[in-house]
Amino acid sequence: MSIGTKIVLVLIVLHLILGFGWLMYKLSPRKRDDKGPTDQQDN
């Protein structure tokens, strides 16, 4: 394998790791401090 092929493979693997990490972050249940109905800012 040439160095260009290795760089492309590393970029693909890093992209997949970051993508799955982002999905786990977005799908994970988050604890919310229920202070009141007016504190809901992220819709």
N, CA and C of each residue as an Amber inpcrd file, in Angstrom:
protein
   129
   0.8470000  -1.1940000   0.0000000   0.0000000   0.0000000   0.0000000
   0.8820000   1.2440000   0.0000000   0.4430000   2.2130000  -0.7480000
   1.1990000   3.4650000  -0.7670000   0.7840000   4.3320000   0.4150000
   1.5330000   5.3950000   0.6420000   1.2530000   6.2840000   1.7720000
  -0.0810000   7.0010000   1.5730000  -0.4550000   7.2930000   0.3540000
  -1.7370000   7.9380000   0.0850000  -2.9100000   7.0480000   0.4720000
  -2.7830000   5.7650000   0.1590000  -3.8420000   4.8150000   0.5190000
  -3.9750000   4.7010000   2.0300000  -2.8450000   4.6850000   2.7320000
  -2.8830000   4.6050000   4.1960000  -3.5380000   5.8380000   4.8020000
  -3.2450000   7.0010000   4.2500000  -3.8510000   8.2380000   4.7670000
  -5.3600000   8.2140000   4.5560000  -5.7950000   7.7730000   3.3870000
  -7.2340000   7.7020000   3.1080000  -7.9090000   6.7160000   4.0550000
  -7.3070000   5.5680000   4.2950000  -7.8920000   4.5810000   5.2090000
  -7.9740000   5.1180000   6.6310000  -6.9430000   5.8270000   7.0840000
  -6.9560000   6.4120000   8.4250000  -8.0610000   7.4550000   8.5240000
  -8.2330000   8.2780000   7.4920000  -9.3030000   9.2770000   7.5150000
 -10.6840000   8.6290000   7.5670000 -10.8670000   7.5410000   6.8310000
 -12.1550000   6.8390000   6.8390000 -12.4370000   6.2630000   8.2270000
 -11.4360000   5.6360000   8.8350000 -11.6230000   5.0450000  10.1650000
 -11.9180000   6.1220000  11.1960000 -11.1850000   7.2320000  11.1530000
 -11.4470000   8.3190000  12.0930000 -12.8520000   8.8930000  11.8920000
 -13.2730000   9.0090000  10.6530000 -14.6100000   9.5130000  10.3570000
 -15.6800000   8.5950000  10.9430000 -15.4860000   7.2820000  10.8050000
 -16.4460000   6.3280000  11.3560000 -16.4830000   6.3960000  12.8770000
 -15.3100000   6.4910000  13.5150000 -15.2630000   6.5670000  14.9730000
 -15.9590000   7.8290000  15.4720000 -15.6700000   8.9530000  14.8340000
 -16.3210000  10.1980000  15.2420000 -17.8280000  10.1440000  14.9920000
 -18.2390000   9.5440000  13.8870000 -19.6620000   9.4360000  13.5900000
 -20.4050000   8.5970000  14.6140000 -19.8390000   7.4390000  14.9690000
 -20.4910000   6.5990000  15.9620000 -20.4590000   7.2490000  17.3380000
 -19.3790000   7.9350000  17.6640000 -19.3220000   8.6570000  18.9390000
 -20.3690000   9.7400000  19.0190000 -20.5550000  10.4670000  17.9250000
 -21.5770000  11.5200000  17.8830000 -22.9740000  10.9260000  18.0210000
 -23.2120000   9.7870000  17.3460000 -24.5180000   9.1360000  17.4580000
 -24.7910000   8.6780000  18.8850000 -23.7950000   8.1000000  19.5500000
 -23.9730000   7.6700000  20.9310000 -24.2570000   8.8630000  21.8270000
 -23.5940000   9.9800000  21.5530000 -23.8290000  11.1960000  22.3370000
 -25.2430000  11.7170000  22.1260000 -25.7060000  11.7330000  20.8830000
 -27.0330000  12.2620000  20.5950000 -28.1440000  11.3240000  21.0800000
 -27.9060000  10.0250000  21.0670000 -28.9450000   9.0770000  21.4410000
 -28.9360000   8.7300000  22.9190000 -27.8960000   9.1200000  23.6420000
 -27.8280000   8.7770000  25.0540000 -28.7950000   9.6370000  25.8550000
 -29.4590000   9.0270000  26.8290000 -30.3690000   9.8250000  27.6650000
 -29.5730000  10.7720000  28.5520000 -30.0200000  12.0140000  28.5810000
 -29.3310000  13.0130000  29.3860000 -30.1800000  13.3560000  30.5970000
 -29.4970000  13.5600000  31.7210000 -30.1980000  13.9960000  32.9250000
 -30.4640000  15.4870000  32.8100000 -31.7070000  15.8740000  33.0570000
 -32.0730000  17.2850000  32.9620000 -32.4920000  17.7830000  34.3290000
 -32.1220000  18.9920000  34.6270000 -32.5820000  19.6280000  35.8440000
 -33.9270000  20.2800000  35.5490000 -34.9820000  19.6940000  36.0860000
 -36.3170000  20.2200000  35.8270000 -36.5940000  21.3780000  36.7860000
 -36.1840000  22.5540000  36.3690000 -36.3890000  23.7360000  37.2130000
 -37.7430000  24.3680000  36.9480000 -38.2300000  24.2570000  35.7500000
 -39.5150000  24.8330000  35.4310000 -39.7930000  24.7090000  33.9570000
 -41.0160000  24.9880000  33.5500000 -41.3550000  24.8480000  32.1230000
 -40.7470000  25.9390000  31.2470000 -40.2420000  27.0110000  31.8420000
 -39.6820000  28.0950000  31.0450000 -38.2100000  27.8850000  30.7150000
 -37.5810000  26.8350000  31.2710000 -36.1580000  26.6080000  31.0650000
 -35.8690000  25.6890000  29.8890000 -36.8720000  25.3660000  29.0840000
 -36.6500000  24.4890000  27.9420000 -36.1660000  25.3210000  26.7710000
 -34.8720000  25.2200000  26.4640000 -34.2860000  26.0530000  25.4150000
 -33.8920000  25.2560000  24.1820000 -33.6270000  23.9680000  24.3220000
 -33.1950000  23.1770000  23.1650000 -34.3680000  22.4330000  22.5770000
 -34.9210000  22.9700000  21.4870000 -36.0510000  22.3390000  20.8030000
 -35.5990000  21.7570000  19.5000000
